[in-house]
């Protein structure tokens, strides 16, 4: 467990060494959206960051018209 937590912390530290969150926006889920598509094609953000900004939502079960908070990421 400790190695996994260390890895996750290191991943997050590496991300924030190169990027910052400049704001956030709302997004309404449309038919065909998947977590992969949203994170890596539409918004270019890591899944863990999307999860952090939507901690009260079960992202494994996206629903059409569901509102998500999307962090706006800027490279440093």
C-alpha positions as CSV (number, residue, x, y, z in Angstrom):
1,X,0.0,0.0,0.0
2,X,2.8,2.5,0.9
3,X,4.5,2.0,-2.5
4,X,1.3,2.7,-4.3
5,X,0.6,5.8,-2.3
6,X,4.2,6.9,-2.9
7,X,3.8,6.4,-6.6
8,X,0.5,8.3,-6.7
9,X,2.0,11.2,-4.7
10,X,5.0,11.3,-7.0
11,X,2.8,11.3,-10.1
12,X,0.8,14.2,-8.6
13,X,4.0,16.1,-7.7
14,X,5.4,15.6,-11.2
15,X,2.2,16.9,-12.7
16,X,2.1,20.0,-10.6
17,X,5.8,20.7,-11.3
18,X,4.8,21.1,-14.9
19,X,1.2,22.4,-14.8
20,X,-1.1,24.5,-12.7
21,X,-4.9,24.7,-12.5
22,X,-5.9,28.1,-13.7
23,X,-9.6,27.7,-13.1
24,X,-12.5,25.4,-13.8
25,X,-15.5,25.1,-16.0
26,X,-18.8,23.2,-16.1
27,X,-19.4,20.5,-18.7
28,X,-22.5,18.6,-19.5
29,X,-22.1,14.9,-20.4
30,X,-23.3,14.1,-23.9
31,X,-24.1,10.7,-25.5
32,X,-20.9,8.8,-26.2
33,X,-18.8,10.5,-23.6
34,X,-16.4,8.2,-21.8
35,X,-13.9,9.0,-19.0
36,X,-11.0,8.2,-21.4
37,X,-12.4,10.5,-24.1
38,X,-13.1,13.3,-21.6
39,X,-9.7,13.1,-19.9
40,X,-7.4,12.4,-22.8
41,X,-9.1,13.7,-25.9
42,X,-11.4,16.6,-24.9
43,X,-9.7,18.2,-21.9
44,X,-6.2,16.6,-21.8
45,X,-6.2,16.1,-18.0
46,X,-5.3,13.1,-15.9
47,X,-8.2,11.0,-14.6
48,X,-7.1,11.5,-10.9
49,X,-7.5,15.3,-11.4
50,X,-11.0,14.9,-12.9
51,X,-11.9,12.7,-9.9
52,X,-10.6,15.3,-7.5
53,X,-12.8,18.0,-8.9
54,X,-15.8,15.7,-9.0
55,X,-15.4,13.8,-5.8
56,X,-19.1,13.5,-5.1
57,X,-19.9,11.9,-8.5
58,X,-19.5,8.3,-9.4
59,X,-17.5,8.8,-12.6
60,X,-17.6,5.1,-13.5
61,X,-21.3,5.6,-14.3
62,X,-21.5,8.8,-16.4
63,X,-25.1,9.9,-17.2
64,X,-26.2,12.0,-20.1
65,X,-26.7,15.7,-19.0
66,X,-24.7,15.1,-15.8
67,X,-22.8,18.2,-14.9
68,X,-19.0,17.8,-14.3
69,X,-16.5,20.3,-13.1
70,X,-13.5,20.4,-15.4
71,X,-10.2,21.9,-14.2
72,X,-8.5,24.2,-16.7
73,X,-4.8,23.2,-16.8
74,X,-2.0,25.5,-17.9
75,X,1.6,24.5,-18.6
76,X,4.1,26.3,-16.4
